[in-house]
Amino acid sequence: MTVTSRPGMTRRSALRGVAGFGVAGAIVTPLAMPRIARAADPLKIGLLLAKTGQIAGQTEYLANGSILALEMRNKMVMGQPAELVWLDEPTPQAATQNMQKLLQEDKVCAVLGGSLSSNALAEEAKARDIKLPFICDNAAATEISGKNCNRYTFRLNTPVAVQSRMIAPYALNYGKKWYHITASYAFGQDILKSSRELLKAAGGTEVGSDEVPLNTPDFSSFILKIRQAKPDVVVGGLSAGDLTTFLKQWNEMGMRGTIPFVEIAIGDTDIWGVGKEAATGIFTKLWDAHNPANTTEEKAFTDAYTKKHGKPPADKAWMGWITARSLFESIDAAKSTDADKIIDALEAWKAPGPGYSYSYRKFDHQMLLRNLAVQVKDKITDQWDFFDVKATLPENAAELDKVFGSPEEIGCKMG
């Protein structure tokens, strides 16, 4: 079956998408309401994920997870055939233009995506303007579900400030002299801000700090500065390929095992790219395929993914799967593709989690999600299993709402 390639979709990435992408629907303008698909039409959902750049290794897994979520439903949503349409998000501006295309040209009823915080912040503003439900599956900047929140945006990933609070005790175990190396965009800047606040509250000292551009090829000068500063721990805020590059060079310069490295929001693909000999660190992680606490549904997802792809799912594949699942089940519950009805259903959605329920909090549309504290194994024997799970945070699931913060702390005002 032919997959149509058009502006914003490369042939290569189109072929990686769901077979059967096409044209359907009857919407004419972004504000046309309601968006009701006819029974004979395929129901369309957008994927807005980067296809190039340092984050592309993660987004392929996010897309794989969302695609599998649809396949596990026999490609049916609301009792009719459904399709995913994947467009690129090379820059914040281009991402918002592609969100508009997904609505106007492909007639999607909702969008899944948001690879980077810089893109997601622009995308959620666009979702508000064109009144299109948007579930951000990867970006972690605090303001996405904080001061920039809106009724049309939901978010899976745990905000940076919350993950920082979760990992801080592990960093403080090594000492109170910290060196920060963070990305010079929203994600890294958010980590730097929250980490500095936590360090100050603990009576610690920042002995150095560097903010580095995306796609930095050579970290040697930064590593030499860290070596000279002699911190108790390095607190990172690097994403995707930059983290992989840093840890490889950290090992090559003889630093592995000399100064502990701690960071939030690790992705399996980041650490797989480092390799068994160079991998190191303690991290927060949303999900792990090898965690024995995974639910029956998650184990079924792992089995299906492994059968299809020949390897277990990365955490990013699970993130794509759980967000897509929440959307598909909410559309089923709404019995409509009307934006307001989908939003109401998402606010009421729940699914079994390990000892609690996955759900989106109504006042800020943030998924309440326990995180894992993981440490790279001393000896890695499985090329797909790098981590020991040290803890599930918070330990008491009843404290989830408190850990994620009150309305006053979050600053979300949907209006």
Secondary structure, 3 states (H helix, E strand, C coil): CCCCCCCCCCHHHHHHCCCCCCCCCCCCCCCCCCCCCCCCCCEEEEEECCCCCCCHHHHHHHHHHHHHHHHCCCCEECCEEEEEEEECCCCHHHHHHHHHHHHHCCCCCCEEECCCHHHHHHHHHHHHHHCCCEEECCCCCHHHCCCCCCCCEEECCCCHHHHHHHHHHHHHCCCCEEEEEEECCHHHHHHHHHHHHHHHHCCCEEEEEEEECCCCCCCHHHHHHHHHHCCCEEEEECCHHHHHHHHHHHHHCCCCCCCCEEECCCCHHHHHHHCCCCCCCEEEECCCCCCCCCCHHHHHHHHHHHHHHCCCCCHHHHHHHHHHHHHHHHHHHHCCCCHHHHHHHHHHCEEEECCEEEEECCCCCEEECCEEEEEECCCCCECCECEEEEEEECCCHHHHHHHHCCHHHHCCCCC
